[in-house]
């Protein structure tokens, strides 16, 4: 997004820096949530097909995504 010249601060204030950092973390968290929902839906599909190796792989990916989301939430 291109900001109007009146909204651009240089050097950025501490508030602008914190806001940008928070927005970046929220975007990462949102992306991780979307990825997690995709993994869960694939996992459910694999369970219905009884493809146990795929379920194990997707479960590991799901666990890793949850771990990453927790790190992002703490940051």
Secondary structure, DSSP 8 states (H G I E B T S, - for coil): ----GGG--SS--HHHHHHHHHHHHHHHHHHHHHHHHHHHHHHHHHHHHT-HHHHHHHHHHHHHHHHHHHHHHH-
